[in-house]
Amino acid sequence: EGHADKTPDKPAVIFKDIELTYSQLNEKVCECADRLCSLGVKEKDIVAVHLERSCELVVFQLAVLKIGAIFLPVDKRYPVERIQQMCINCDVKLLITDELDESSVSVPVISLNDYKQISATSIAKTVKNLDDCYIIYTSGSTGVPKGCLLTGKGLLNFCLNNNTLETLNDISNPVFACVNSASFDYFIAETLLPLTNGFTTVVLDDNESTMQELFLSVVEKNDINVVMTTPTRLKIYYN
């Protein structure tokens, strides 16, 4: 919100041919937050978001945090059984999806298309939530996946006091590549970190984020100069 006031026309989030400036992003986040409130989502409620990679995913991330609710990203590649386990385990208030329906999981579900048709009847206020606000699940490779609660205080500290920011001092216009799964903690580093610092993040789709030729094409098109990911994924890009 602060950057929307200071640099309203600067690109904030880019996905393919869609570019949202900070002003446009803030407007979409406010609209999304208003709809969440109209659906009865309150502070501390857990909202699960199960969407394809796009600007929309980042809008929901910010909108949930804006109203003081708790954001639970759900990877599109997860099987229904795992999504069900996560939603029940967290007592999810609402699952927003572009694929599932209420017959798939036993929690309140709304499709993205239906969500966009909602007329907002509430005006969302920005809540400064320094307590629990984000849930990241483990891979489950050693058994049943477990959720880790992140606090607003911790997220702010990570985004505003990150060692990466010192490295970025040598870059005149940092442009991040958002390539990691929304359910992976690196997703925070390539969305919340750049956006709280007034930078630009480019969201790549699943193919662009896993295939070298497509990745390099997006990098060249958008002048991307910051990639934060695992060594394994970096090998895909640079070998």
C-alpha positions as CSV (number, residue, x, y, z in Angstrom):
1,E,0.0,0.0,0.0
2,G,2.9,2.3,0.8
3,H,4.5,1.7,-2.6
4,A,1.2,2.1,-4.3
5,D,1.2,5.7,-3.0
6,K,4.9,6.4,-3.7
7,T,5.4,4.6,-7.0
8,P,1.9,3.9,-8.4
9,D,3.0,3.4,-12.0
10,K,6.0,1.1,-11.3
11,P,5.4,-2.6,-12.4
12,A,4.7,-4.8,-9.4
13,V,3.6,-8.2,-10.7
14,I,4.0,-9.5,-14.3
15,F,2.6,-12.7,-15.7
16,K,2.9,-13.3,-19.4
17,D,1.4,-10.3,-21.1
18,I,-0.3,-9.0,-18.0
19,E,1.4,-6.3,-16.0
20,L,0.1,-4.8,-12.8
21,T,1.5,-1.6,-11.5
22,Y,1.6,-1.0,-7.8
23,S,-1.5,1.1,-8.0
24,Q,-3.4,-1.6,-10.0
25,L,-2.2,-4.4,-7.8
26,N,-3.4,-2.5,-4.7
27,E,-6.8,-1.9,-6.3
28,K,-7.1,-5.6,-7.1
29,V,-6.0,-6.6,-3.6
30,C,-8.6,-4.3,-2.0
31,E,-11.4,-5.7,-4.3
32,C,-10.3,-9.2,-3.4
33,A,-10.2,-8.4,0.3
34,D,-13.7,-6.8,0.2
35,R,-15.1,-10.0,-1.4
36,L,-13.4,-12.2,1.3
37,C,-15.0,-10.0,4.0
38,S,-18.4,-10.2,2.2
39,L,-18.1,-14.0,2.4
40,G,-17.7,-13.8,6.1
41,V,-13.9,-14.3,6.3
42,K,-12.6,-12.7,9.5
43,E,-9.3,-12.0,11.1
44,K,-7.5,-15.3,12.1
45,D,-9.6,-17.4,9.7
46,I,-7.6,-19.7,7.5
47,V,-8.1,-19.3,3.7
48,A,-6.7,-22.0,1.4
49,V,-5.9,-20.9,-2.1
50,H,-5.6,-23.6,-4.8
51,L,-4.9,-21.8,-8.1
52,E,-2.7,-21.9,-11.1
53,R,0.4,-19.7,-11.1
54,S,-0.7,-16.2,-12.2
55,C,-1.0,-12.6,-10.9
56,E,-4.3,-13.8,-9.3
57,L,-2.3,-16.0,-6.9
58,V,-0.3,-13.1,-5.6
59,V,-3.5,-10.9,-5.3
60,F,-5.1,-13.5,-3.1
61,Q,-1.9,-13.9,-1.0
62,L,-1.9,-10.2,-0.3
63,A,-5.7,-9.9,0.2
64,V,-5.8,-12.6,2.8
65,L,-2.9,-11.0,4.7
66,K,-4.5,-7.6,4.4
67,I,-7.6,-8.5,6.4
68,G,-5.5,-10.3,9.1
69,A,-6.6,-13.8,8.0
70,I,-4.2,-16.7,7.6
71,F,-3.0,-17.7,4.1
72,L,-2.6,-21.4,3.2
73,P,-1.2,-22.0,-0.3
74,V,-2.0,-25.3,-1.9
75,D,0.1,-26.6,-4.7
76,K,-1.9,-27.4,-7.8
77,R,0.1,-30.7,-8.1
78,Y,-1.1,-32.1,-4.8
79,P,-3.5,-35.0,-4.9
80,V,-7.0,-34.5,-3.6
81,E,-6.3,-36.7,-0.5
82,R,-3.5,-34.4,0.5
83,I,-5.5,-31.3,0.0
84,Q,-8.3,-32.8,2.1
85,Q,-5.8,-33.6,4.9
86,M,-4.4,-30.1,4.9
87,C,-7.8,-28.4,4.9
88,I,-9.2,-30.6,7.7
89,N,-6.0,-30.3,9.7
90,C,-6.1,-26.5,9.5
91,D,-9.9,-26.1,9.9
92,V,-10.0,-24.1,6.7
93,K,-12.7,-21.4,6.6
94,L,-12.7,-21.2,2.8
95,L,-11.0,-22.9,-0.1
96,I,-10.7,-20.9,-3.3
97,T,-9.9,-23.0,-6.3
98,D,-10.1,-23.1,-10.1
99,E,-10.5,-26.8,-10.2
100,L,-12.0,-28.6,-7.1
101,D,-15.6,-28.6,-5.8
102,E,-17.3,-29.4,-2.5
103,S,-17.5,-33.1,-3.5
104,S,-13.7,-33.2,-3.5
105,V,-13.0,-31.8,-0.1
106,S,-15.2,-31.4,3.0
107,V,-14.7,-27.7,3.6
108,P,-16.5,-24.7,2.1
109,V,-15.3,-24.2,-1.5
110,I,-15.8,-21.4,-4.0
111,S,-14.6,-21.5,-7.6
112,L,-12.5,-18.6,-8.9
113,N,-15.2,-17.8,-11.5
114,D,-17.9,-17.6,-8.9
115,Y,-15.7,-15.6,-6.6
116,K,-15.2,-13.0,-9.3
117,Q,-19.0,-12.6,-9.6
118,I,-19.5,-11.7,-6.0
119,S,-20.6,-8.1,-5.3
120,A,-18.6,-6.9,-2.3
121,T,-20.9,-5.6,0.5
122,S,-18.0,-5.0,3.0
123,I,-15.1,-2.6,2.8
124,A,-11.9,-4.4,4.1
125,K,-9.7,-2.7,6.5
126,T,-6.0,-3.3,6.6
127,V,-5.2,-5.3,9.8
128,K,-1.7,-5.2,11.2
129,N,-1.4,-8.8,12.2
130,L,1.9,-9.6,13.7
131,D,0.7,-13.0,15.0
132,D,-0.1,-16.2,13.0
133,C,-0.8,-15.2,9.3
134,Y,0.8,-17.8,7.0
135,I,1.0,-21.6,6.8
136,I,3.7,-23.6,5.0
137,Y,3.4,-27.4,4.9
138,T,6.4,-29.8,4.9
139,S,6.9,-32.1,1.9
140,G,5.7,-35.1,3.8
141,S,8.6,-37.2,2.7
142,T,9.0,-38.6,6.2
143,G,5.3,-39.3,6.8
144,V,2.2,-37.1,7.1
145,P,2.9,-33.5,6.0
146,K,2.9,-31.0,8.9
147,G,1.9,-27.4,8.8
148,C,4.2,-24.6,10.1
149,L,2.6,-21.4,11.3
150,L,4.5,-18.2,10.3
151,T,3.9,-14.9,12.1
152,G,3.5,-11.5,10.7
153,K,6.4,-10.3,12.8
154,G,8.6,-13.0,11.3
155,L,7.5,-12.3,7.7
156,L,8.2,-8.6,8.1
157,N,11.6,-9.3,9.6
158,F,12.4,-11.7,6.7
159,C,11.2,-9.2,4.0
160,L,12.7,-5.9,5.5
161,N,15.9,-7.2,7.1
162,N,16.9,-9.8,4.6
163,N,20.6,-10.3,3.8
164,T,19.6,-10.4,0.1
165,L,18.8,-6.7,0.2
166,E,22.4,-5.8,0.6
167,T,23.3,-7.7,-2.6
168,L,20.5,-5.9,-4.4
169,N,22.1,-2.5,-3.6
170,D,24.3,-3.1,-6.7
171,I,21.2,-3.6,-8.9
172,S,19.5,-0.4,-10.1
173,N,16.1,-2.1,-10.8
174,P,15.7,-5.5,-9.2
175,V,13.3,-7.8,-11.1
176,F,12.6,-11.1,-9.4
177,A,11.6,-14.4,-11.1
178,C,8.8,-16.2,-9.3
179,V,9.5,-19.9,-10.1
180,N,8.9,-21.9,-7.0
181,S,5.8,-23.7,-5.8
182,A,3.3,-21.5,-3.9
183,S,3.5,-24.1,-1.1
184,F,7.3,-23.7,-0.8
185,D,8.8,-21.1,1.5
186,Y,10.9,-19.7,-1.4
187,F,7.6,-18.4,-2.8
188,I,7.6,-15.8,0.0
189,A,11.1,-14.7,-1.0
190,E,10.0,-14.1,-4.6
191,T,6.6,-12.4,-3.8
192,L,6.4,-10.7,-0.4
193,L,10.1,-9.8,-0.2
194,P,10.2,-7.8,-3.5
195,L,6.7,-6.3,-3.1
196,T,7.4,-5.0,0.4
197,N,10.6,-3.4,-0.9
198,G,9.1,-1.8,-4.1
199,F,10.6,-4.2,-6.6
200,T,9.1,-6.2,-9.5
201,T,8.3,-9.9,-9.5
202,V,7.6,-11.9,-12.7
203,V,5.4,-15.0,-12.2
204,L,6.4,-17.9,-14.5
205,D,3.9,-20.7,-15.3
206,D,4.8,-24.3,-14.6
207,N,6.4,-24.9,-17.9
208,E,8.4,-21.7,-17.9
209,S,9.7,-22.4,-14.4
210,T,10.9,-26.0,-15.3
211,M,12.1,-25.8,-18.9
212,Q,15.4,-24.0,-19.6
213,E,14.6,-22.5,-23.0
214,L,11.2,-21.1,-21.8
215,F,12.8,-19.8,-18.6
216,L,15.5,-18.0,-20.5
217,S,13.0,-16.5,-22.9
218,V,11.0,-15.0,-20.0
219,V,14.2,-13.7,-18.3
220,E,15.2,-11.9,-21.5
221,K,11.7,-10.5,-22.2
222,N,11.4,-9.0,-18.7
223,D,15.0,-8.2,-17.8
224,I,14.9,-10.5,-14.8
225,N,18.1,-10.2,-12.7
226,V,17.2,-11.9,-9.4
227,V,16.4,-15.7,-9.0
228,M,16.0,-17.2,-5.6
229,T,15.6,-21.0,-5.7
230,T,17.3,-24.3,-4.9
231,P,20.6,-25.5,-6.4
232,T,18.7,-28.3,-8.1
233,R,16.4,-25.9,-10.0
234,L,19.3,-23.6,-10.9
235,K,21.0,-26.5,-12.6
236,I,18.0,-26.8,-14.9
237,Y,18.3,-23.1,-15.9
238,Y,22.1,-22.8,-16.4
239,N,23.4,-26.2,-17.4
